[in-house]
Amino acid sequence: MSLHLRLGFLTVCLACCFLVSPLRLAQGQSLSPATTVGAVPSISAKDLKTLIAEKKPIFILDVRQKEEYDAGHIDNAVLIPLNVLLDRYNELPKDKTIVVYCGSGGRAARAVTLLGAKGFTNAVRLSGGFIAWEELQKTGK
């Protein structure tokens, strides 16, 4: 089932709230954050695991909802759901790399963009989100 809303010449994917090109939809292209969000800095799950193992100064931010967090999360991650991030961004450090993640990457990309607008140049999204992290934990890849 397609969840798209037309706004003039723009289309909004209601599943992830991204503006997407009608041409991209017509061609059946992916709506993954990598193709719809532009240049949001990201880090792979493997690279994050290395940073954690090397005890690098990072802050792990989970922007999912509490129910998702409770079902599983990255150790030491701090939960600040995307819908309250504007009210709580002042709790984040500016002296550490902030690794932001969600389920698959869409909300994290929006969070990194929002944080950038608030002066945080140290935020990156976890590419593939918690799904990628869990896969790495299971398979090592």
C-alpha positions as CSV (number, residue, x, y, z in Angstrom):
1,M,0.0,0.0,0.0
2,S,1.4,3.4,-1.0
3,L,1.2,6.2,1.6
4,H,1.8,9.3,-0.4
5,L,0.1,12.8,-0.3
6,R,0.3,15.1,-3.3
7,L,0.9,18.8,-2.5
8,G,1.0,20.6,-5.8
9,F,4.0,19.3,-7.6
10,L,5.5,17.9,-4.4
11,T,4.8,14.5,-2.9
12,V,5.1,13.6,0.7
13,C,5.8,10.0,1.7
14,L,3.5,9.6,4.8
15,A,5.4,6.6,5.9
16,C,8.6,8.6,6.5
17,C,7.5,12.3,6.0
18,F,10.0,13.0,3.2
19,L,9.4,15.2,0.3
20,V,10.0,13.0,-2.7
21,S,10.2,13.6,-6.4
22,P,7.1,12.5,-8.4
23,L,9.5,11.2,-11.0
24,R,11.2,9.0,-8.4
25,L,7.8,7.6,-7.4
26,A,6.8,7.0,-11.0
27,Q,10.0,5.1,-11.6
28,G,9.4,3.0,-8.4
29,Q,12.7,4.0,-6.9
30,S,13.4,3.5,-3.3
31,L,12.3,6.0,-0.6
32,S,15.3,5.2,1.6
33,P,16.8,8.1,3.5
34,A,20.0,7.8,1.4
35,T,18.1,8.8,-1.7
36,T,15.6,11.3,-0.3
37,V,17.4,13.2,2.3
38,G,20.4,14.7,0.6
39,A,23.8,14.9,2.2
40,V,23.3,14.0,5.9
41,P,26.5,12.8,7.5
42,S,26.4,9.2,8.4
43,I,28.4,6.4,10.0
44,S,28.1,2.6,9.4
45,A,27.2,0.2,12.2
46,K,30.6,-1.3,11.9
47,D,32.3,2.0,12.3
48,L,30.1,2.8,15.4
49,K,31.1,-0.6,16.9
50,T,34.7,0.4,16.4
51,L,34.2,3.8,18.1
52,I,32.5,2.1,21.0
53,A,35.3,-0.6,21.4
54,E,38.0,2.1,21.2
55,K,36.1,4.1,23.9
56,K,36.0,7.2,21.7
57,P,34.1,10.2,23.1
58,I,30.7,9.7,21.5
59,F,27.1,10.3,22.6
60,I,24.5,7.8,21.2
61,L,21.1,9.3,20.7
62,D,18.0,7.2,20.0
63,V,15.2,9.3,18.4
64,R,12.7,6.4,18.3
65,Q,9.6,6.2,20.5
66,K,9.8,4.8,24.1
67,E,8.2,1.5,23.0
68,E,10.8,0.9,20.3
69,Y,13.6,1.8,22.7
70,D,12.2,-0.6,25.4
71,A,12.1,-3.4,22.8
72,G,15.8,-3.0,22.2
73,H,18.5,-0.3,21.9
74,I,22.2,0.2,21.7
75,D,24.0,0.1,25.0
76,N,24.3,3.5,26.7
77,A,22.0,5.2,24.2
78,V,20.0,8.1,25.5
79,L,16.4,8.3,24.4
80,I,15.0,11.6,23.1
81,P,12.2,10.9,20.7
82,L,12.3,13.0,17.5
83,N,8.9,14.6,18.4
84,V,10.5,16.2,21.5
85,L,14.0,16.8,20.3
86,L,13.4,20.5,19.7
87,D,12.4,20.8,23.4
88,R,15.4,18.8,24.6
89,Y,18.3,19.4,22.2
90,N,20.0,21.5,24.9
91,E,20.7,18.2,26.8
92,L,23.1,17.2,24.1
93,P,26.9,17.6,24.3
94,K,28.7,19.8,21.8
95,D,32.1,18.4,22.6
96,K,31.4,14.8,21.5
97,T,30.3,13.2,18.2
98,I,26.5,12.6,18.5
99,V,25.5,9.3,16.7
100,V,21.8,9.5,16.0
101,Y,19.8,6.5,15.2
102,C,16.2,5.3,14.7
103,G,14.7,2.2,13.2
104,S,16.1,2.4,9.7
105,G,17.5,5.9,9.3
106,G,14.8,8.3,8.3
107,R,14.0,9.9,11.6
108,A,17.7,10.0,12.4
109,A,18.4,11.9,9.2
110,R,15.7,14.5,10.1
111,A,17.2,14.7,13.6
112,V,20.7,15.4,12.3
113,T,19.3,18.1,10.0
114,L,17.4,19.6,12.9
115,L,20.5,19.5,15.1
116,G,22.6,21.1,12.4
117,A,20.1,24.0,12.2
118,K,20.6,24.4,16.0
119,G,24.4,24.6,15.6
120,F,25.4,21.0,16.2
121,T,28.1,20.3,13.6
122,N,29.0,17.1,15.5
123,A,25.9,15.0,14.7
124,V,25.9,12.0,12.3
125,R,23.2,9.4,11.6
126,L,23.7,5.7,11.9
127,S,23.3,4.4,8.4
128,G,20.5,1.7,8.4
129,G,19.5,2.6,11.9
130,F,18.9,0.0,14.6
131,I,18.1,-2.6,12.0
132,A,21.7,-2.3,10.7
133,W,23.0,-2.4,14.2
134,E,21.1,-5.6,15.1
135,E,22.2,-7.2,11.9
136,L,25.9,-6.5,12.7
137,Q,25.4,-7.9,16.2
138,K,23.9,-11.1,14.7
139,T,26.2,-11.7,11.7
140,G,29.3,-9.6,12.4
141,K,28.8,-8.0,9.0
